[in-house]
Amino acid sequence: MTEPTAAYRKAVAEATAHHAKSKTYSGKFLRPHKPWLLEIIGRHNIASAIDYGCGKGAQYDWVDPEDGQTLEQAFGFPVYKFDPAWPPYAKEPEAGAKFDLVLCTHVLGSIPITDLPWVIARLGDLCTRGKVIYVAEKLGPVQKTALSAPQDRPVGWTSAQWREALGAHLPAHCHAYLSTRDATPDGVLTQRWRFGPGKRDWPLVWTSGVSQ
């Protein structure tokens, strides 16, 4: 499948309506990923980025009290902001545009499962060969009720299911990182996984903020 389904178009319409009447979908959940992203930017010599599903873009207005910088100042380059459900950032990237870093945080979990293959493949199409795709998802139940038909979305998927879906549809020519956040009875568990060009195994590289 390469084209949006009716379910996807409905989801975007619902998200657009919710954006207009709510302060949610701000994009602020990207902020905790800053230290890890800075490491990736340095390691992979990143010089450009797109935030796919950036929400209202509040993450780029935030000034980190630790260093007094916005995210873009810390990254060292501007970020192309794209979100089809928020009119200020709904402009599609130019045809053939490529970015060294493709960010997609807390977005795929809201997309109908039938549309995940082409959306994930599109992340790969936007990525410069040999560079990085960074995906983050929350595991477990989702409290938001803004979108209909949660049974048709990857709500409650495990990290293994996310790794399988990403591995099946991301290109072999890019590095990929998956960050998962799971609220367990013992506290929040954060894990990060990666695979490199030409590989489909996902070694665990980070758990609860402790390097492995």
Secondary structure, 3 states (H helix, E strand, C coil): CCCCCHHHHHHHHHHHHHHHHCCCCCCHHHHHHHHHHHHHHHHCCCCCEEEECCCCCHHHCCCECCCCECHHHHHCCCEEEECCCCHHHCCCCCCCCCEEEEEEECCHHHCCHHHHHHHHHHHHHCEEEEEEEEEEEECCCCCCCCCCCHHHCCCCCCHHHHHHHHHHHCCCCCEEEEEEEEEECCEEEEEEEEECCCCCCCCEEEECCEEC
